[in-house]
Amino acid sequence: MGLMKVYSGSEVLALALQERLEEAGVETTKKDNIQSARLGGFGQSDLAVEVFIQETDFAKANPVIEEFRMSL
């Protein structure tokens, strides 16, 4: 078992997906590379916020992720 990245992009969209997944009962982890870069003293212009879920939750999360992608 491990973490699986399900989104990488803007912070606003990452938070929206994270909220939808958690409403569906899927625990998420967010990695904010932009904030980490800023605290480290260097900038980063990439869309670098990532959302992860447990691999075992993929079957439950996939419909939510697909609906989210279709709504973009």
SEFIZA-3560 file (N, C-alpha, C; in Angstrom, 3 decimals):
REM SEFIZA-3560
<numar><xx>0.838</xx><yy>-1.177</yy><zz>0.000</zz><atom>N</atom></numar>
<numar><xx>0.000</xx><yy>0.000</yy><zz>0.000</zz><atom>CA</atom></numar>
<numar><xx>0.882</xx><yy>1.239</yy><zz>0.000</zz><atom>C</atom></numar>
<numar><xx>0.427</xx><yy>2.246</yy><zz>-0.718</zz><atom>N</atom></numar>
<numar><xx>1.177</xx><yy>3.484</yy><zz>-0.782</zz><atom>CA</atom></numar>
<numar><xx>0.293</xx><yy>4.612</yy><zz>-1.255</zz><atom>C</atom></numar>
<numar><xx>0.921</xx><yy>5.746</yy><zz>-1.388</zz><atom>N</atom></numar>
<numar><xx>0.192</xx><yy>6.920</yy><zz>-1.863</zz><atom>CA</atom></numar>
<numar><xx>0.204</xx><yy>6.976</yy><zz>-3.378</zz><atom>C</atom></numar>
<numar><xx>-0.865</xx><yy>7.507</yy><zz>-3.931</zz><atom>N</atom></numar>
<numar><xx>-1.023</xx><yy>7.619</yy><zz>-5.378</zz><atom>CA</atom></numar>
<numar><xx>-1.391</xx><yy>9.065</yy><zz>-5.686</zz><atom>C</atom></numar>
<numar><xx>-0.644</xx><yy>9.686</yy><zz>-6.595</zz><atom>N</atom></numar>
<numar><xx>-0.943</xx><yy>11.075</yy><zz>-6.970</zz><atom>CA</atom></numar>
<numar><xx>-2.137</xx><yy>11.086</yy><zz>-7.914</zz><atom>C</atom></numar>
<numar><xx>-3.158</xx><yy>11.886</yy><zz>-7.553</zz><atom>N</atom></numar>
<numar><xx>-4.356</xx><yy>11.967</yy><zz>-8.382</zz><atom>CA</atom></numar>
<numar><xx>-4.543</xx><yy>13.345</yy><zz>-9.005</zz><atom>C</atom></numar>
<numar><xx>-3.736</xx><yy>14.328</yy><zz>-8.574</zz><atom>N</atom></numar>
<numar><xx>-3.855</xx><yy>15.668</yy><zz>-9.138</zz><atom>CA</atom></numar>
<numar><xx>-2.558</xx><yy>16.428</yy><zz>-8.930</zz><atom>C</atom></numar>
<numar><xx>-2.211</xx><yy>17.239</yy><zz>-9.917</zz><atom>N</atom></numar>
<numar><xx>-1.096</xx><yy>18.165</yy><zz>-9.820</zz><atom>CA</atom></numar>
<numar><xx>-1.494</xx><yy>19.406</yy><zz>-10.593</zz><atom>C</atom></numar>
<numar><xx>-1.486</xx><yy>20.552</yy><zz>-9.926</zz><atom>N</atom></numar>
<numar><xx>-1.887</xx><yy>21.777</yy><zz>-10.605</zz><atom>CA</atom></numar>
<numar><xx>-2.032</xx><yy>22.925</yy><zz>-9.639</zz><atom>C</atom></numar>
<numar><xx>-2.994</xx><yy>23.793</yy><zz>-9.908</zz><atom>N</atom></numar>
<numar><xx>-3.167</xx><yy>24.992</yy><zz>-9.101</zz><atom>CA</atom></numar>
<numar><xx>-3.710</xx><yy>24.646</yy><zz>-7.717</zz><atom>C</atom></numar>
<numar><xx>-3.410</xx><yy>25.515</yy><zz>-6.771</zz><atom>N</atom></numar>
<numar><xx>-3.843</xx><yy>25.280</yy><zz>-5.388</zz><atom>CA</atom></numar>
<numar><xx>-5.361</xx><yy>25.339</yy><zz>-5.260</zz><atom>C</atom></numar>
<numar><xx>-5.999</xx><yy>26.237</yy><zz>-5.977</zz><atom>N</atom></numar>
<numar><xx>-7.452</xx><yy>26.388</yy><zz>-5.896</zz><atom>CA</atom></numar>
<numar><xx>-8.150</xx><yy>25.101</yy><zz>-6.341</zz><atom>C</atom></numar>
<numar><xx>-7.725</xx><yy>24.544</yy><zz>-7.470</zz><atom>N</atom></numar>
<numar><xx>-8.339</xx><yy>23.319</yy><zz>-7.965</zz><atom>CA</atom></numar>
<numar><xx>-7.977</xx><yy>22.127</yy><zz>-7.084</zz><atom>C</atom></numar>
<numar><xx>-6.769</xx><yy>22.110</yy><zz>-6.555</zz><atom>N</atom></numar>
<numar><xx>-6.361</xx><yy>21.034</yy><zz>-5.653</zz><atom>CA</atom></numar>
<numar><xx>-7.243</xx><yy>21.010</yy><zz>-4.414</zz><atom>C</atom></numar>
<numar><xx>-7.523</xx><yy>22.176</yy><zz>-3.857</zz><atom>N</atom></numar>
<numar><xx>-8.386</xx><yy>22.251</yy><zz>-2.676</zz><atom>CA</atom></numar>
<numar><xx>-9.806</xx><yy>21.810</yy><zz>-2.998</zz><atom>C</atom></numar>
<numar><xx>-10.305</xx><yy>22.168</yy><zz>-4.186</zz><atom>N</atom></numar>
<numar><xx>-11.652</xx><yy>21.761</yy><zz>-4.593</zz><atom>CA</atom></numar>
<numar><xx>-11.742</xx><yy>20.244</yy><zz>-4.718</zz><atom>C</atom></numar>
<numar><xx>-10.746</xx><yy>19.624</yy><zz>-5.348</zz><atom>N</atom></numar>
<numar><xx>-10.741</xx><yy>18.169</yy><zz>-5.485</zz><atom>CA</atom></numar>
<numar><xx>-10.591</xx><yy>17.507</yy><zz>-4.129</zz><atom>C</atom></numar>
<numar><xx>-9.710</xx><yy>18.024</yy><zz>-3.308</zz><atom>N</atom></numar>
<numar><xx>-9.490</xx><yy>17.471</yy><zz>-1.979</zz><atom>CA</atom></numar>
<numar><xx>-10.798</xx><yy>17.481</yy><zz>-1.178</zz><atom>C</atom></numar>
<numar><xx>-11.546</xx><yy>18.566</yy><zz>-1.260</zz><atom>N</atom></numar>
<numar><xx>-12.820</xx><yy>18.667</yy><zz>-0.544</zz><atom>CA</atom></numar>
<numar><xx>-13.816</xx><yy>17.631</yy><zz>-1.048</zz><atom>C</atom></numar>
<numar><xx>-13.911</xx><yy>17.465</yy><zz>-2.357</zz><atom>N</atom></numar>
<numar><xx>-14.847</xx><yy>16.479</yy><zz>-2.933</zz><atom>CA</atom></numar>
<numar><xx>-14.473</xx><yy>15.059</yy><zz>-2.519</zz><atom>C</atom></numar>
<numar><xx>-13.187</xx><yy>14.755</yy><zz>-2.544</zz><atom>N</atom></numar>
<numar><xx>-12.751</xx><yy>13.415</yy><zz>-2.152</zz><atom>CA</atom></numar>
<numar><xx>-13.056</xx><yy>13.138</yy><zz>-0.685</zz><atom>C</atom></numar>
<numar><xx>-12.799</xx><yy>14.108</yy><zz>0.166</zz><atom>N</atom></numar>
<numar><xx>-13.042</xx><yy>13.910</yy><zz>1.588</zz><atom>CA</atom></numar>
<numar><xx>-14.534</xx><yy>13.795</yy><zz>1.891</zz><atom>C</atom></numar>
<numar><xx>-15.384</xx><yy>14.489</yy><zz>1.130</zz><atom>N</atom></numar>
<numar><xx>-16.833</xx><yy>14.336</yy><zz>1.274</zz><atom>CA</atom></numar>
<numar><xx>-17.268</xx><yy>12.920</yy><zz>0.906</zz><atom>C</atom></numar>
<numar><xx>-16.539</xx><yy>12.281</yy><zz>-0.014</zz><atom>N</atom></numar>
<numar><xx>-16.848</xx><yy>10.916</yy><zz>-0.438</zz><atom>CA</atom></numar>
<numar><xx>-16.222</xx><yy>9.877</yy><zz>0.493</zz><atom>C</atom></numar>
<numar><xx>-15.546</xx><yy>10.331</yy><zz>1.538</zz><atom>N</atom></numar>
<numar><xx>-14.961</xx><yy>9.405</yy><zz>2.505</zz><atom>CA</atom></numar>
<numar><xx>-13.562</xx><yy>8.933</yy><zz>2.162</zz><atom>C</atom></numar>
<numar><xx>-12.867</xx><yy>9.659</yy><zz>1.276</zz><atom>N</atom></numar>
<numar><xx>-11.509</xx><yy>9.294</yy><zz>0.880</zz><atom>CA</atom></numar>
<numar><xx>-10.535</xx><yy>10.270</yy><zz>1.541</zz><atom>C</atom></numar>
<numar><xx>-9.614</xx><yy>9.732</yy><zz>2.338</zz><atom>N</atom></numar>
<numar><xx>-8.608</xx><yy>10.584</yy><zz>2.963</zz><atom>CA</atom></numar>
<numar><xx>-7.598</xx><yy>11.042</yy><zz>1.923</zz><atom>C</atom></numar>
<numar><xx>-7.186</xx><yy>12.312</yy><zz>2.027</zz><atom>N</atom></numar>
<numar><xx>-6.240</xx><yy>12.872</yy><zz>1.071</zz><atom>CA</atom></numar>
<numar><xx>-5.050</xx><yy>13.473</yy><zz>1.794</zz><atom>C</atom></numar>
<numar><xx>-3.977</xx><yy>13.624</yy><zz>1.032</zz><atom>N</atom></numar>
<numar><xx>-2.788</xx><yy>14.318</yy><zz>1.496</zz><atom>CA</atom></numar>
<numar><xx>-2.421</xx><yy>15.328</yy><zz>0.426</zz><atom>C</atom></numar>
<numar><xx>-2.140</xx><yy>16.561</yy><zz>0.843</zz><atom>N</atom></numar>
<numar><xx>-1.777</xx><yy>17.618</yy><zz>-0.104</zz><atom>CA</atom></numar>
<numar><xx>-0.311</xx><yy>17.972</yy><zz>0.098</zz><atom>C</atom></numar>
<numar><xx>0.419</xx><yy>18.057</yy><zz>-1.001</zz><atom>N</atom></numar>
<numar><xx>1.820</xx><yy>18.474</yy><zz>-0.974</zz><atom>CA</atom></numar>
<numar><xx>1.909</xx><yy>19.792</yy><zz>-1.730</zz><atom>C</atom></numar>
<numar><xx>2.332</xx><yy>20.826</yy><zz>-1.043</zz><atom>N</atom></numar>
<numar><xx>2.386</xx><yy>22.170</yy><zz>-1.623</zz><atom>CA</atom></numar>
<numar><xx>3.844</xx><yy>22.530</yy><zz>-1.910</zz><atom>C</atom></numar>
<numar><xx>4.307</xx><yy>22.240</yy><zz>-3.122</zz><atom>N</atom></numar>
<numar><xx>5.691</xx><yy>22.520</yy><zz>-3.499</zz><atom>CA</atom></numar>
<numar><xx>5.964</xx><yy>24.013</yy><zz>-3.636</zz><atom>C</atom></numar>
<numar><xx>4.938</xx><yy>24.798</yy><zz>-3.931</zz><atom>N</atom></numar>
<numar><xx>5.112</xx><yy>26.243</yy><zz>-4.054</zz><atom>CA</atom></numar>
<numar><xx>5.484</xx><yy>26.823</yy><zz>-2.696</zz><atom>C</atom></numar>
<numar><xx>4.733</xx><yy>26.439</yy><zz>-1.668</zz><atom>N</atom></numar>
<numar><xx>5.010</xx><yy>26.921</yy><zz>-0.316</zz><atom>CA</atom></numar>
<numar><xx>6.376</xx><yy>26.426</yy><zz>0.154</zz><atom>C</atom></numar>
<numar><xx>6.703</xx><yy>25.181</yy><zz>-0.134</zz><atom>N</atom></numar>
<numar><xx>8.001</xx><yy>24.630</yy><zz>0.264</zz><atom>CA</atom></numar>
<numar><xx>9.145</xx><yy>25.397</yy><zz>-0.399</zz><atom>C</atom></numar>
<numar><xx>8.985</xx><yy>25.730</yy><zz>-1.665</zz><atom>N</atom></numar>
<numar><xx>10.024</xx><yy>26.472</yy><zz>-2.384</zz><atom>CA</atom></numar>
<numar><xx>10.188</xx><yy>27.867</yy><zz>-1.801</zz><atom>C</atom></numar>
<numar><xx>9.080</xx><yy>28.493</yy><zz>-1.482</zz><atom>N</atom></numar>
<numar><xx>9.135</xx><yy>29.836</yy><zz>-0.907</zz><atom>CA</atom></numar>
<numar><xx>9.852</xx><yy>29.811</yy><zz>0.441</zz><atom>C</atom></numar>
<numar><xx>9.531</xx><yy>28.851</yy><zz>1.265</zz><atom>N</atom></numar>
<numar><xx>10.173</xx><yy>28.753</yy><zz>2.573</zz><atom>CA</atom></numar>
<numar><xx>11.651</xx><yy>28.401</yy><zz>2.458</zz><atom>C</atom></numar>
<numar><xx>12.006</xx><yy>27.708</yy><zz>1.374</zz><atom>N</atom></numar>
<numar><xx>13.398</xx><yy>27.339</yy><zz>1.139</zz><atom>CA</atom></numar>
<numar><xx>14.223</xx><yy>28.475</yy><zz>0.554</zz><atom>C</atom></numar>
<numar><xx>13.572</xx><yy>29.566</yy><zz>0.173</zz><atom>N</atom></numar>
<numar><xx>14.295</xx><yy>30.720</yy><zz>-0.317</zz><atom>CA</atom></numar>
<numar><xx>14.432</xx><yy>30.802</yy><zz>-1.822</zz><atom>C</atom></numar>
<numar><xx>13.706</xx><yy>29.982</yy><zz>-2.544</zz><atom>N</atom></numar>
<numar><xx>13.752</xx><yy>30.077</yy><zz>-4.006</zz><atom>CA</atom></numar>
<numar><xx>12.339</xx><yy>29.951</yy><zz>-4.549</zz><atom>C</atom></numar>
<numar><xx>12.107</xx><yy>30.569</yy><zz>-5.676</zz><atom>N</atom></numar>
<numar><xx>10.772</xx><yy>30.572</yy><zz>-6.268</zz><atom>CA</atom></numar>
<numar><xx>10.576</xx><yy>29.402</yy><zz>-7.206</zz><atom>C</atom></numar>
<numar><xx>9.330</xx><yy>29.126</yy><zz>-7.467</zz><atom>N</atom></numar>
<numar><xx>8.986</xx><yy>28.066</yy><zz>-8.395</zz><atom>CA</atom></numar>
<numar><xx>7.731</xx><yy>28.497</yy><zz>-9.132</zz><atom>C</atom></numar>
<numar><xx>7.777</xx><yy>28.506</yy><zz>-10.450</zz><atom>N</atom></numar>
<numar><xx>6.647</xx><yy>28.999</yy><zz>-11.218</zz><atom>CA</atom></numar>
<numar><xx>5.719</xx><yy>27.886</yy><zz>-11.692</zz><atom>C</atom></numar>
<numar><xx>6.081</xx><yy>26.633</yy><zz>-11.471</zz><atom>N</atom></numar>
<numar><xx>5.245</xx><yy>25.515</yy><zz>-11.906</zz><atom>CA</atom></numar>
<numar><xx>3.965</xx><yy>25.440</yy><zz>-11.092</zz><atom>C</atom></numar>
<numar><xx>2.978</xx><yy>24.785</yy><zz>-11.666</zz><atom>N</atom></numar>
<numar><xx>1.776</xx><yy>24.461</yy><zz>-10.906</zz><atom>CA</atom></numar>
<numar><xx>2.145</xx><yy>23.247</yy><zz>-10.060</zz><atom>C</atom></numar>
<numar><xx>2.377</xx><yy>23.488</yy><zz>-8.798</zz><atom>N</atom></numar>
<numar><xx>3.059</xx><yy>22.459</yy><zz>-8.017</zz><atom>CA</atom></numar>
<numar><xx>2.335</xx><yy>22.043</yy><zz>-6.754</zz><atom>C</atom></numar>
<numar><xx>1.020</xx><yy>22.060</yy><zz>-6.743</zz><atom>N</atom></numar>
<numar><xx>0.286</xx><yy>21.524</yy><zz>-5.612</zz><atom>CA</atom></numar>
<numar><xx>-0.235</xx><yy>20.160</yy><zz>-6.035</zz><atom>C</atom></numar>
<numar><xx>0.038</xx><yy>19.150</yy><zz>-5.230</zz><atom>N</atom></numar>
<numar><xx>-0.326</xx><yy>17.779</yy><zz>-5.574</zz><atom>CA</atom></numar>
<numar><xx>-1.266</xx><yy>17.209</yy><zz>-4.523</zz><atom>C</atom></numar>
<numar><xx>-2.195</xx><yy>16.372</yy><zz>-4.974</zz><atom>N</atom></numar>
<numar><xx>-3.125</xx><yy>15.683</yy><zz>-4.078</zz><atom>CA</atom></numar>
<numar><xx>-2.877</xx><yy>14.192</yy><zz>-4.224</zz><atom>C</atom></numar>
<numar><xx>-2.739</xx><yy>13.522</yy><zz>-3.087</zz><atom>N</atom></numar>
<numar><xx>-2.490</xx><yy>12.087</yy><zz>-3.044</zz><atom>CA</atom></numar>
<numar><xx>-3.605</xx><yy>11.385</yy><zz>-2.277</zz><atom>C</atom></numar>
<numar><xx>-3.861</xx><yy>10.127</yy><zz>-2.644</zz><atom>N</atom></numar>
<numar><xx>-4.770</xx><yy>9.261</yy><zz>-1.902</zz><atom>CA</atom></numar>
<numar><xx>-4.069</xx><yy>7.922</yy><zz>-1.683</zz><atom>C</atom></numar>
<numar><xx>-4.621</xx><yy>7.102</yy><zz>-0.804</zz><atom>N</atom></numar>
<numar><xx>-4.112</xx><yy>5.744</yy><zz>-0.637</zz><atom>CA</atom></numar>
<numar><xx>-4.512</xx><yy>4.927</yy><zz>-1.863</zz><atom>C</atom></numar>
<numar><xx>-3.615</xx><yy>4.079</yy><zz>-2.328</zz><atom>N</atom></numar>
<numar><xx>-3.916</xx><yy>3.233</yy><zz>-3.495</zz><atom>CA</atom></numar>
<numar><xx>-5.161</xx><yy>2.391</yy><zz>-3.267</zz><atom>C</atom></numar>
<numar><xx>-5.376</xx><yy>1.962</yy><zz>-2.033</zz><atom>N</atom></numar>
<numar><xx>-6.525</xx><yy>1.113</yy><zz>-1.721</zz><atom>CA</atom></numar>
<numar><xx>-7.850</xx><yy>1.859</yy><zz>-1.846</zz><atom>C</atom></numar>
<numar><xx>-7.831</xx><yy>3.190</yy><zz>-1.860</zz><atom>N</atom></numar>
<numar><xx>-9.050</xx><yy>3.995</yy><zz>-1.983</zz><atom>CA</atom></numar>
<numar><xx>-9.359</xx><yy>4.380</yy><zz>-3.421</zz><atom>C</atom></numar>
<numar><xx>-8.557</xx><yy>3.912</yy><zz>-4.373</zz><atom>N</atom></numar>
<numar><xx>-8.727</xx><yy>4.364</yy><zz>-5.756</zz><atom>CA</atom></numar>
<numar><xx>-10.104</xx><yy>4.029</yy><zz>-6.324</zz><atom>C</atom></numar>
<numar><xx>-10.618</xx><yy>2.844</yy><zz>-6.046</zz><atom>N</atom></numar>
<numar><xx>-11.924</xx><yy>2.461</yy><zz>-6.598</zz><atom>CA</atom></numar>
<numar><xx>-13.022</xx><yy>3.406</yy><zz>-6.115</zz><atom>C</atom></numar>
<numar><xx>-12.953</xx><yy>3.837</yy><zz>-4.874</zz><atom>N</atom></numar>
<numar><xx>-13.943</xx><yy>4.760</yy><zz>-4.327</zz><atom>CA</atom></numar>
<numar><xx>-13.716</xx><yy>6.181</yy><zz>-4.855</zz><atom>C</atom></numar>
<numar><xx>-12.453</xx><yy>6.550</yy><zz>-5.064</zz><atom>N</atom></numar>
<numar><xx>-12.114</xx><yy>7.917</yy><zz>-5.471</zz><atom>CA</atom></numar>
<numar><xx>-12.256</xx><yy>8.156</yy><zz>-6.965</zz><atom>C</atom></numar>
<numar><xx>-12.108</xx><yy>7.136</yy><zz>-7.785</zz><atom>N</atom></numar>
<numar><xx>-12.078</xx><yy>7.324</yy><zz>-9.231</zz><atom>CA</atom></numar>
<numar><xx>-13.318</xx><yy>8.025</yy><zz>-9.791</zz><atom>C</atom></numar>
<numar><xx>-14.541</xx><yy>7.653</yy><zz>-9.392</zz><atom>N</atom></numar>
<numar><xx>-15.708</xx><yy>8.386</yy><zz>-9.929</zz><atom>CA</atom></numar>
<numar><xx>-15.685</xx><yy>9.871</yy><zz>-9.564</zz><atom>C</atom></numar>
<numar><xx>-15.225</xx><yy>10.196</yy><zz>-8.365</zz><atom>N</atom></numar>
<numar><xx>-15.148</xx><yy>11.591</yy><zz>-7.930</zz><atom>CA</atom></numar>
<numar><xx>-14.111</xx><yy>12.337</yy><zz>-8.764</zz><atom>C</atom></numar>
<numar><xx>-12.981</xx><yy>11.696</yy><zz>-9.007</zz><atom>N</atom></numar>
<numar><xx>-11.898</xx><yy>12.319</yy><zz>-9.787</zz><atom>CA</atom></numar>
<numar><xx>-12.358</xx><yy>12.548</yy><zz>-11.228</zz><atom>C</atom></numar>
<numar><xx>-13.013</xx><yy>11.558</yy><zz>-11.814</zz><atom>N</atom></numar>
<numar><xx>-13.478</xx><yy>11.698</yy><zz>-13.197</zz><atom>CA</atom></numar>
<numar><xx>-14.534</xx><yy>12.793</yy><zz>-13.326</zz><atom>C</atom></numar>
<numar><xx>-15.443</xx><yy>12.876</yy><zz>-12.354</zz><atom>N</atom></numar>
<numar><xx>-16.459</xx><yy>13.931</yy><zz>-12.378</zz><atom>CA</atom></numar>
<numar><xx>-15.786</xx><yy>15.303</yy><zz>-12.250</zz><atom>C</atom></numar>
<numar><xx>-14.789</xx><yy>15.393</yy><zz>-11.408</zz><atom>N</atom></numar>
<numar><xx>-14.046</xx><yy>16.642</yy><zz>-11.226</zz><atom>CA</atom></numar>
<numar><xx>-13.354</xx><yy>17.046</yy><zz>-12.523</zz><atom>C</atom></numar>
<numar><xx>-12.696</xx><yy>16.110</yy><zz>-13.177</zz><atom>N</atom></numar>
<numar><xx>-12.010</xx><yy>16.414</yy><zz>-14.445</zz><atom>CA</atom></numar>
<numar><xx>-12.966</xx><yy>16.850</yy><zz>-15.529</zz><atom>C</atom></numar>
<numar><xx>-14.141</xx><yy>16.235</yy><zz>-15.567</zz><atom>N</atom></numar>
<numar><xx>-15.126</xx><yy>16.591</yy><zz>-16.598</zz><atom>CA</atom></numar>
<numar><xx>-15.714</xx><yy>17.977</yy><zz>-16.346</zz><atom>C</atom></numar>
<numar><xx>-15.699</xx><yy>18.424</yy><zz>-15.092</zz><atom>N</atom></numar>
<numar><xx>-16.277</xx><yy>19.730</yy><zz>-14.768</zz><atom>CA</atom></numar>
<numar><xx>-15.318</xx><yy>20.887</yy><zz>-15.045</zz><atom>C</atom></numar>
<numar><xx>-14.068</xx><yy>20.580</yy><zz>-15.367</zz><atom>N</atom></numar>
<numar><xx>-13.094</xx><yy>21.647</yy><zz>-15.622</zz><atom>CA</atom></numar>
<numar><xx>-13.270</xx><yy>22.282</yy><zz>-16.969</zz><atom>C</atom></numar>
//
